[in-house]
Amino acid sequence: MKMHVAINVRNLEQSLEFYKKLFNAEPTKVKDNYAKFELDDPALHFSLNVRDFSNKGVLNHFGFQVKTTEEVLAAKVRLEQAGLISFDEMDTTCCYAVQDKIWVTDPEGNPWEVFYTRADSVFEAAEDRVMPSVCCTSTPAQVTIPLTTLNNSRCC
């Protein structure tokens, strides 16, 4: 089974350059208004569709879950060497889990995370966010916790 994600883009060429770097792979199909990546690791069928769309769509963010913090850090090095800027969120609390993660944003503003889940958390999210528009929920958690308690954690 492969995960399938299709997104709308305004500029196919610019988006292709970003996703080639993110996936470290070439697309399997490219047309004037469409491109597709068929990836084995991670198992993903990813397509780009040139379409008009509003600035606020139904998508929140995308991501890859990996097995270790070392894999998160290796992804960061690879993406930065490819010219992409990443944001770190190590030891963060998000989606009722303690995670180590990095973020990159594609040319259309879609956030991507590479994350490792270290442990479950009783808290939904920390209040200090690097990527505030893509947190685990549209409203802040009801409980406010001092950030010093969470070791300067951040959410999504």
Secondary structure, 3 states (H helix, E strand, C coil): CCEEEEEEECCHHHHHHHHHHHHCCCCCEEECCEEEEEECCCCEEEEEEECCCCCCCCCCCEEEECCCHHHHHHHHHHHHHCCCCCEEEEEEEECCEEEEEEEEECCCCCEEEEEEEEEECCCCECCCECCHHHCCCCCCCCCCCCCCCCCCCCEC
